Amino acid sequence: MKKAALIEKNGRLRIYILLAVFAVFFAVIAFRAFQLQALEGGKLGRMAANQHNRTVSVPSRRGEIFDRNLKELAVSLDVDSVYAEPGRIESPKAASRALAPVLSMDAREIERRLGSGRGFVWLKRQIDLGDDQRRKVAAIEGVGITKEARRFYPNRQLASNLIGFIGKDSGGLEGIELYYDNFLKGVSYRLTGERDAAGKTLMYEDVNKQASIRGMEIELTIDKTIQYIAEKSLARAVEAYGAKGGSAIVMNPSTGELLAMATLPTYDPNNFNSFMPREWRNRAVTDAFEPGSVVKLFLISAALEENATRPEEIFFCENGSYRVADRTFHDVEKYGWLTTSQIMKYSSNIGAAKIGERLGKQRLHRYLKSFGFGEKTGVDLPGESAGSFMNYKKWSGVTIDTVSFGQGISATGIQLVTALSAVANGGFVMKPYVVRRVADSKGAVVAETNPSIVRRVISEKTARKMTELLIGVTDSGGTGTRAALDGFEVAGKTGTAQKADLKKGGYHESAHVATFMGFVPARDPKLAILVMIDEPKKEHHGGVVSAPVFKEIASESLSYMGVYPEGPGGAKTSMVQYVSAVSQSPLQAREGGRGAYAGTKEDDAAVGGVPDFTGKTVRSVLNAAKERSLEVSIIGSGRAVAQRPSPGRGVPRNIPVVVWFQ
């Protein structure tokens, strides 16, 4: 009896233990299921999707880039891109042999790509295929063609260092293409397919099923014609003097708009891989150099503003040799007594040093900083350098003298022309910019840049005095006479600087930077121009090497703009060939304000009467102008509210009709 009870008790115990084991087992399973489903479900779902699905991004059509007159600088063209789904190809070897002559590729390279184990591969992108070639590609199972946009730069090297270029995946790599990439690139579309356990693609969405969102269009402040003039003139000088390179910048001094920015060496963005990376660089923005005597312009501006000197005050220039501490400074000529005006005209280093000593290091440093030395201008271009300008507290006993004539300080071309414009426009430092507006594919303005005053650095009175001094530089006997223009007064300054030896210290004996910068017409400036030639041979003075380049750019640009001489020292604008968005308002246009067309019978003989554009959209105006072979300069957006010349008036050939939109 006892034995039977014991057996029964043990049996029950085993059952309880077994039940407990099962309970624990199912509890673990339940917990794990809860963990997988509730806690980690989202993560695991994404992992599964990544394992089973494959997505390939196809870039959208990139937005165009235009100059200020809506002339194309960068466009996107539809071209063919050939892809393959290796899992659907029965014989990779046969397919490779068939595709090789069509794609102009090696058959072994195609076979290697088809055997990569991937579900989707590009065979060749952005190519032009004929109808027969497309049929041959379409006949191969697992191989397809999709349309992609290829970037094309119709003007080849023109403004290439400014515009930049893009990579294979339509991402901006240099210049405007890089800085404004988020606006230009648009939104890409994606192809999605499923993969089996072996990783082969089972299905892909129709490549034409989804549409990308096109990138936005960008209108620059650059004028294509002035850009061409600057590049041509710069290239001629660089070649003539066997120079290492150079830069030329043209700015509207009243607004800060960049009208041209030329750089050498340059490259063709359609084939940028054939050029060295150093040739891609926009040296006018990225490269800082010791400016030399052009700094005297800003030194004397500060001294006049602070009443530290007067134009007629005289300084003894030590007959060409001036010792300060352990240094001896020299002038090209052995000058005795010179007025402040003559120090500027003859570019005396010793005279500048004495004016700098009179001004004092603290005030000199403050004014040069206010003109923009040692800080970025904020121009909307990538890679801008701030240059170098040491705090006055760290200056040695001779630094105030060397800085006064442009040594021991470095600046970029964009900094110098921006500072020059402050003297030209009456004392305001303007923020330079190169993009006027950004618009979507329907023409609606998304972003617009307007002139922006950074600060006032000198008074209008001082600016007028400096203009008189700078006119003297280009008058007879000055260092800049080769920049003088017939019929115009030119305000300018020469600069010749030895290049610093970064390896050994000190300066190179034979390596120089030759500079000239100025504005014209001097008393009503339309253009501020800087020319810098890097390491010219045979001759290295800015007044000889760079001043003639300034003259050529200024002369041809003013003629193109319709600005002509009007008596001694004056100029008139006989017709509006070039109008800044802020130089004349629609109201001025209606009232026949400054720069209106003459509208003579002689004009009418050139081209028939101009149609009435009032109330029309930009697109309608452009179409109507095209029908009549008229060029149009567009200002603003929306619908036309004013135009020059008036409806029915004539306009000479190759002169644009200016239309304002609101």
C-alpha positions in Angstrom: 0.0 0.0 0.0 2.8 2.3 1.0 4.6 1.3 -2.2 1.7 2.2 -4.4 1.2 5.6 -2.8 4.9 6.3 -3.3 4.8 5.4 -6.9 1.7 7.6 -7.4 3.4 10.5 -5.5 6.5 10.2 -7.7 4.4 10.1 -10.9 2.7 13.3 -9.9 6.0 15.0 -9.2 7.3 14.0 -12.6 4.2 15.4 -14.2 4.6 18.7 -12.3 8.2 19.0 -13.3 7.3 18.3 -17.0 4.5 20.8 -16.8 7.0 23.4 -15.3 9.5 22.7 -18.0 6.9 23.2 -20.7 5.6 26.3 -19.0 9.1 27.8 -18.9 9.7 26.7 -22.6 6.4 28.3 -23.8 7.1 31.4 -21.7 10.5 31.8 -23.3 8.9 31.4 -26.8 6.1 33.9 -25.9 8.6 36.4 -24.6 10.8 36.0 -27.7 7.8 36.3 -30.0 6.8 39.5 -28.2 10.3 40.8 -28.4 10.5 40.1 -32.2 7.0 41.3 -33.0 6.5 44.2 -30.7 10.0 45.4 -29.6 12.1 44.7 -32.7 9.4 44.4 -35.4 10.2 47.7 -37.1 13.9 47.1 -37.2 13.6 43.5 -38.5 11.1 44.6 -41.1 13.5 47.2 -42.4 16.3 44.6 -42.5 14.1 42.2 -44.4 13.1 44.9 -46.9 16.8 45.7 -47.4 17.5 42.0 -48.0 14.6 41.5 -50.4 14.4 44.9 -52.1 16.9 46.8 -54.1 16.6 50.6 -54.9 18.6 52.5 -57.5 18.5 56.3 -57.5 18.3 58.0 -60.9 19.3 61.7 -60.8 16.7 64.4 -61.8 17.2 66.9 -64.6 19.4 69.6 -63.2 18.4 73.3 -63.4 19.9 75.6 -66.0 22.3 78.5 -65.3 21.9 81.7 -67.2 23.8 85.0 -67.3 22.0 88.3 -66.5 20.5 88.5 -70.0 19.2 84.9 -69.8 21.9 83.5 -72.1 22.7 79.9 -71.4 25.8 79.1 -69.4 25.0 75.5 -68.3 22.1 73.3 -69.5 21.0 69.7 -69.2 20.4 67.5 -72.2 18.5 64.2 -72.2 20.8 61.3 -73.1 20.7 57.5 -72.9 22.0 55.4 -70.0 22.2 51.7 -70.4 21.6 49.3 -67.4 21.4 45.6 -66.9 19.6 43.2 -64.6 22.2 40.3 -64.6 19.7 37.8 -63.1 17.5 38.0 -66.2 20.4 37.5 -68.7 20.7 33.9 -69.9 24.2 34.2 -71.5 26.3 37.0 -70.1 29.1 36.2 -72.6 26.7 36.4 -75.7 25.2 39.6 -74.3 28.6 41.2 -73.7 29.7 40.4 -77.3 26.5 42.0 -78.7 26.7 45.1 -76.5 30.5 45.8 -76.9 30.3 47.5 -80.4 27.1 49.3 -79.6 28.5 50.8 -76.3 32.1 51.1 -77.6 33.2 49.1 -74.6 35.5 46.1 -74.1 33.4 42.9 -74.1 35.4 41.5 -71.1 34.5 44.6 -69.1 30.8 44.2 -69.8 31.0 40.5 -68.9 32.7 41.4 -65.6 30.0 43.8 -64.7 27.3 41.3 -65.6 29.0 38.7 -63.4 29.3 41.0 -60.4 26.5 39.3 -58.5 24.5 42.5 -58.2 20.9 42.7 -59.2 21.3 46.0 -61.1 24.4 47.4 -62.8 25.0 50.4 -65.0 26.8 49.4 -68.2 27.3 52.9 -69.7 25.8 56.2 -68.6 25.0 59.4 -70.4 25.7 58.5 -74.0 24.1 59.4 -77.3 22.6 56.3 -79.1 21.1 56.2 -82.5 17.8 54.4 -83.3 19.5 51.3 -84.6 21.7 51.1 -81.4 18.6 51.5 -79.2 16.9 48.6 -81.0 19.9 46.3 -80.6 20.1 47.1 -76.8 16.3 46.6 -76.4 16.5 43.2 -78.1 18.7 41.7 -75.3 16.7 40.4 -72.4 17.7 41.9 -69.1 19.2 45.0 -70.6 17.4 48.4 -70.7 17.8 52.1 -71.5 16.7 55.0 -69.3 16.9 58.7 -70.0 19.3 60.8 -67.9 20.3 64.4 -68.1 23.8 65.2 -69.0 25.3 68.6 -68.1 26.5 70.6 -71.1 28.4 73.9 -71.0 27.7 75.5 -74.4 30.4 78.2 -74.0 33.1 75.6 -73.1 35.8 77.5 -71.2 33.9 80.8 -70.8 33.4 81.5 -67.0 34.3 77.8 -66.3 36.2 78.6 -63.1 33.2 80.5 -61.9 30.4 78.1 -63.0 32.2 74.8 -62.0 31.1 71.4 -63.0 29.2 68.3 -61.8 30.1 64.6 -61.3 28.5 61.5 -62.9 25.7 61.5 -60.3 24.8 65.1 -61.0 26.3 66.5 -57.8 28.0 69.8 -58.0 31.8 69.6 -57.5 33.1 73.1 -58.2 31.9 76.7 -58.5 28.2 77.8 -58.7 27.4 74.1 -59.4 28.7 73.3 -56.0 27.6 76.3 -54.0 24.0 76.2 -55.2 23.8 72.4 -55.6 20.7 72.1 -53.4 18.8 74.4 -55.7 20.1 73.0 -59.0 19.9 69.3 -58.4 16.2 68.8 -57.9 14.7 65.6 -56.5 15.8 62.2 -58.0 13.5 59.3 -58.6 14.1 55.6 -57.6 13.8 52.2 -59.2 12.8 49.5 -56.8 12.9 45.7 -57.3 12.7 42.4 -55.3 15.5 39.9 -55.0 15.3 36.1 -54.5 17.4 34.1 -52.0 20.3 34.0 -54.5 20.3 37.8 -54.8 18.9 37.9 -58.3 16.4 40.7 -59.2 13.0 39.3 -59.9 11.2 42.5 -61.0 11.9 46.2 -61.5 9.5 49.0 -61.7 9.0 50.7 -65.0 11.7 53.3 -65.3 9.3 55.8 -66.8 6.7 55.2 -64.1 7.9 58.0 -61.8 8.9 61.5 -62.7 11.7 63.4 -61.0 11.3 67.0 -59.8 13.4 69.2 -62.0 16.1 71.4 -60.4 15.7 75.2 -60.2 17.1 77.7 -62.6 19.7 80.2 -61.6 20.3 83.7 -63.1 23.7 85.2 -62.5 24.8 88.8 -62.3 27.5 87.9 -64.8 27.2 89.4 -68.3 28.4 86.9 -70.9 29.8 89.6 -73.2 31.7 91.4 -70.5 33.0 88.0 -69.3 34.3 87.2 -72.8 36.0 90.6 -73.0 37.7 90.1 -69.6 38.9 86.6 -70.5 40.2 87.6 -74.0 42.1 90.6 -72.6 43.5 88.6 -69.7 44.6 85.7 -71.9 46.4 88.0 -74.3 48.5 89.6 -71.5 49.3 86.3 -69.8 50.5 84.9 -73.1 52.5 88.1 -74.0 54.4 88.1 -70.8 54.7 84.4 -70.3 52.9 84.6 -67.0 52.0 81.8 -64.7 48.3 82.9 -64.6 46.1 85.8 -63.7 42.7 87.1 -62.7 40.4 89.9 -63.9 37.2 90.9 -62.0 34.6 93.4 -63.1 32.1 94.7 -60.6 29.2 97.2 -60.5 30.6 99.4 -57.6 27.2 100.7 -56.6 25.6 97.3 -56.0 28.3 94.7 -55.5 27.2 92.7 -58.6 29.9 90.8 -60.3 29.7 91.3 -64.0 32.8 89.2 -64.9 35.3 87.0 -63.2 38.1 85.7 -65.4 40.8 83.3 -64.2 43.8 81.7 -65.9 44.7 78.9 -66.1 41.3 77.6 -67.0 39.6 74.4 -68.3 36.7 73.0 -70.3 34.0 71.8 -67.8 32.6 69.4 -70.5 35.8 67.4 -70.2 37.1 68.5 -66.7 38.9 65.2 -66.1 41.4 66.1 -68.9 42.7 69.0 -66.8 44.6 69.2 -63.5 42.7 70.1 -60.3 44.8 73.3 -59.9 43.2 74.5 -63.2 39.7 74.1 -61.8 40.3 76.6 -59.0 38.7 80.1 -59.1 41.9 82.0 -58.1 40.1 85.3 -57.8 38.3 83.9 -54.7 40.6 81.2 -53.4 44.1 82.6 -53.8 45.5 85.3 -51.5 48.6 87.3 -52.5 50.5 90.3 -51.2 48.8 93.2 -53.1 51.7 95.7 -53.0 51.2 99.4 -53.7 47.4 99.2 -54.3 47.2 99.2 -50.5 48.3 102.9 -50.6 44.9 103.7 -51.9 43.3 102.5 -48.7 46.1 103.9 -46.5 45.6 107.4 -47.8 41.8 107.1 -47.7 42.2 106.4 -43.9 44.7 109.2 -43.5 42.4 111.7 -45.2 39.4 110.5 -43.2 41.2 110.9 -40.0 42.7 114.3 -41.0 46.2 112.8 -40.6 47.2 114.4 -43.9 45.9 116.6 -46.7 46.3 116.1 -50.5 48.6 119.2 -50.6 50.7 118.3 -47.6 54.4 117.5 -48.3 56.6 114.7 -47.0 60.3 114.3 -47.5 60.9 111.0 -49.3 64.6 110.7 -48.3 65.9 110.8 -51.9 64.9 107.2 -52.4 66.4 105.5 -49.3 64.8 105.3 -45.9 66.2 103.3 -43.0 63.8 102.1 -40.2 65.2 99.9 -37.5 67.1 97.2 -39.3 65.5 97.7 -42.7 66.1 100.1 -45.6 63.2 101.0 -47.8 63.6 102.2 -51.4 61.7 104.0 -54.1 62.1 103.3 -57.8 63.0 107.0 -58.3 65.0 109.2 -55.8 62.2 111.5 -54.7 62.8 114.5 -52.4 59.7 116.4 -51.3 56.3 115.0 -52.5 52.8 116.0 -51.7 50.3 113.4 -50.6 48.8 113.6 -54.1 52.2 113.0 -55.6 52.9 110.1 -53.3 49.9 108.4 -54.7 50.6 109.5 -58.3 54.3 108.3 -58.3 53.6 105.4 -55.8 56.3 106.3 -53.4 56.9 103.5 -50.8 58.8 105.9 -48.5 56.0 108.5 -48.7 53.4 105.8 -47.9 55.5 104.6 -44.9 55.7 108.1 -43.5 51.9 108.6 -43.9 51.4 105.2 -42.2 53.6 106.3 -39.3 51.6 109.5 -39.0 48.3 107.6 -39.0 49.5 105.1 -36.4 49.3 101.3 -36.3 46.0 101.1 -34.4 44.1 103.4 -36.8 45.7 101.9 -39.9 44.7 98.4 -38.7 41.2 99.5 -38.0 40.6 101.1 -41.4 42.1 98.2 -43.4 39.9 95.8 -41.4 36.9 98.0 -42.3 37.8 97.9 -45.9 37.6 94.1 -45.6 41.2 92.9 -45.3 41.6 89.8 -43.2 38.0 88.7 -43.5 35.9 86.9 -46.1 33.6 89.1 -48.3 30.8 86.5 -48.1 30.6 86.2 -51.9 28.3 83.3 -52.9 31.1 81.1 -54.2 32.9 78.2 -52.6 36.5 78.2 -51.3 36.8 81.9 -50.4 40.0 82.8 -48.6 40.1 85.5 -45.9 43.7 86.3 -46.7 46.0 87.2 -43.8 46.2 90.4 -41.8 47.9 90.2 -38.4 46.5 92.1 -35.4 48.5 95.4 -34.8 49.4 94.2 -31.3 51.7 91.6 -32.9 53.4 94.0 -35.3 57.1 94.5 -35.2 58.9 97.9 -35.4 58.7 98.0 -39.2 55.4 96.3 -39.8 53.5 99.6 -40.0 55.9 100.7 -42.8 55.7 97.5 -44.8 51.9 97.2 -44.5 51.6 100.9 -45.7 53.0 99.8 -49.1 51.4 96.4 -49.2 53.9 93.9 -47.8 53.2 91.6 -44.8 49.5 91.5 -45.7 47.7 89.3 -48.2 44.3 89.6 -49.9 42.2 87.9 -52.6 41.1 89.6 -55.9 37.5 89.7 -54.7 38.6 91.5 -51.5 40.5 94.1 -53.4 37.8 94.9 -55.9 35.2 95.1 -53.1 37.4 97.5 -51.2 38.0 99.6 -54.3 34.3 99.8 -55.0 33.8 101.4 -51.5 35.9 104.4 -52.7 34.1 104.4 -56.1 30.6 104.5 -54.6 31.1 107.1 -52.0 32.3 105.1 -49.0 30.2 102.0 -48.7 31.5 98.4 -48.5 29.0 96.3 -50.5 28.6 92.6 -50.2 29.6 91.1 -53.5 27.3 88.5 -55.1 27.1 86.5 -58.3 23.5 85.1 -58.3 20.7 87.5 -58.9 17.8 85.1 -58.5 16.7 81.5 -58.3 13.5 80.4 -60.0 11.6 77.1 -60.2 10.8 75.4 -63.5 7.6 77.5 -63.8 9.5 80.7 -63.5 8.4 81.6 -59.9 11.2 83.3 -58.0 12.3 81.3 -55.0 15.2 83.4 -53.9 16.5 86.8 -54.9 19.7 88.7 -54.0 19.5 92.5 -53.5 22.4 94.9 -53.0 23.5 94.8 -49.3 25.6 97.5 -47.5 28.1 95.9 -45.1 29.2 99.2 -43.6 30.4 102.7 -44.3 34.2 102.9 -44.2 34.9 106.5 -45.3 32.8 109.6 -45.9 31.6 110.7 -49.3 33.8 113.8 -49.0 36.9 111.6 -48.5 35.8 109.3 -51.4 35.7 112.4 -53.7 39.2 113.5 -52.6 40.5 110.0 -53.2 38.9 110.0 -56.7 40.9 113.1 -57.6 44.1 111.5 -56.3 43.4 108.3 -58.3 42.7 110.3 -61.5 46.2 111.7 -61.1 47.7 108.2 -61.2 46.5 107.8 -64.8 47.3 111.3 -65.9 50.6 112.3 -67.5 53.5 111.3 -65.3 51.6 108.9 -63.2 52.4 105.2 -62.8 49.1 104.2 -64.5 49.1 106.2 -67.7 48.6 103.0 -69.8 45.2 102.6 -68.3 44.0 106.0 -69.5 40.9 106.0 -71.9 40.2 108.6 -74.5 37.3 110.7 -73.5 37.0 109.3 -70.0 38.6 110.1 -66.7 40.0 106.9 -65.1 40.7 106.6 -61.3 43.1 103.8 -60.6 46.2 102.5 -58.8 49.1 100.3 -59.8 50.7 97.6 -57.7 53.9 95.6 -58.1 54.7 93.1 -55.3 57.4 90.5 -54.9 56.1 87.1 -54.1 56.9 85.7 -50.7 59.2 82.7 -50.6 57.3 80.3 -48.4 60.1 77.7 -48.2 63.1 79.9 -47.4 61.4 83.0 -46.1 61.8 86.5 -47.4 60.9 87.3 -51.0 61.7 85.9 -54.4 64.0 88.1 -56.5 62.3 87.4 -59.8 58.7 86.4 -59.0 56.2 89.3 -58.9 52.5 90.0 -59.0 51.6 92.9 -61.2 48.3 94.6 -60.4 46.1 97.4 -61.6 42.7 98.3 -60.3 40.5 101.3 -61.0 37.0 102.6 -61.7 35.5 104.4 -64.7 34.0 106.9 -65.5 35.8 108.3 -62.5 33.1 110.7 -61.3 30.1 108.4 -62.1 31.5 104.9 -62.0 29.8 102.2 -63.9 32.7 99.6 -63.6 35.2 98.8 -61.0 37.9 96.5 -62.5 40.8 94.6 -61.0 43.6 92.9 -63.1 46.2 90.7 -61.5 49.0 89.0 -63.5 50.9 86.3 -61.7 54.7 86.1 -62.3 55.0 87.9 -65.6 58.3 87.6 -67.4 60.4 90.4 -69.1 58.4 93.1 -67.3 56.7 93.0 -63.9 55.4 96.4 -63.1 51.6 96.7 -62.7 51.5 99.9 -64.7 53.1 98.2 -67.7 51.7 94.7 -67.5 48.2 95.0 -66.0 47.1 98.6 -66.8 46.7 97.9 -70.6 44.4 95.0 -69.7 42.3 97.3 -67.6 42.1 99.7 -70.5 41.0 97.1 -72.9 38.3 95.6 -70.6 37.0 99.1 -69.7 36.9 100.4 -73.2 35.1 97.5 -74.8 32.7 97.0 -71.9 31.7 100.7 -71.8 31.1 100.6 -75.5 29.0 97.4 -75.2 27.0 99.1 -72.3 26.3 102.1 -74.5 28.4 104.5 -72.3 30.2 107.0 -74.6 32.4 110.1 -73.9 30.6 113.5 -73.7 33.2 116.3 -73.8 36.3 116.6 -71.7 36.2 114.3 -68.6 32.6 113.4 -69.1 30.6 110.5 -70.3 27.0 109.9 -71.4 24.9 106.8 -71.8 23.4 107.1 -75.3 21.3 103.9 -75.1 20.6 101.3 -72.5 22.5 98.2 -73.7 23.1 97.0 -70.2 20.9 97.8 -67.2 21.4 96.7 -63.6 18.3 95.6 -61.7 18.9 98.5 -59.2 20.3 101.2 -61.5 16.9 102.1 -62.9 13.4 101.5 -61.7 10.3 100.8 -63.7 9.0 104.2 -62.8 12.2 105.8 -64.2 11.7 103.8 -67.3 8.1 105.0 -67.8 9.2 108.6 -67.2 12.2 108.3 -69.6 14.7 108.5 -66.8 18.5 108.2 -67.0 19.7 105.8 -69.7 16.5 105.9 -71.8 16.7 105.1 -75.5 16.9 108.1 -77.8 14.3 106.5 -80.1 15.4 108.4 -83.2 14.4 107.7 -86.8 17.8 106.3 -87.3 17.0 103.8 -84.6 13.7 102.9 -86.3 15.6 102.2 -89.5 17.7 99.6 -87.7 14.9 97.4 -86.5 11.1 97.7 -86.7 9.0 99.1 -83.9 9.2 97.3 -80.5 5.9 95.6 -79.5 4.0 96.4 -76.3 5.0 93.9 -73.7 2.9 95.3 -70.9 1.0 92.6 -68.9 2.8 89.7 -70.5 4.6 86.9 -68.7 8.4 86.4 -69.1 7.9 83.4 -71.4 5.4 85.4 -73.6 7.8 88.3 -73.9 10.7 86.0 -74.8 8.6 84.3 -77.5 7.4 87.6 -79.0 11.0 88.9 -79.0 12.3 85.8 -80.7 9.7 86.2 -83.5 11.0 89.7 -84.2 14.7 88.8 -83.7 15.0 91.1 -80.7 17.2 90.7 -77.7 15.6 91.2 -74.3 17.0 92.0 -70.9 14.7 90.7 -68.2 14.5 92.5 -64.8 12.3 91.0 -62.1 9.5 88.4 -62.4 5.8 88.1 -62.8 4.2 90.3 -65.5 5.7 93.1 -67.5 5.1 96.6 -66.0 7.5 98.8 -68.0 9.9 98.6 -71.0 12.6 100.6 -72.7 12.3 101.6 -75.5 8.6 102.4 -75.5 6.2 100.4 -77.7 6.5 101.4 -81.4 10.0 102.9 -81.0 13.0 101.5 -82.7 16.1 99.8 -81.2 19.5 99.2 -82.9 20.5 95.7 -83.8 22.2 93.7 -81.0 20.9 96.1 -78.3 18.5 94.4 -75.9 15.0 95.7 -75.1 14.8 96.2 -71.3 11.6 94.9 -69.7 10.7 95.2 -66.0 8.4 92.6 -64.4 6.6 92.6 -61.0 
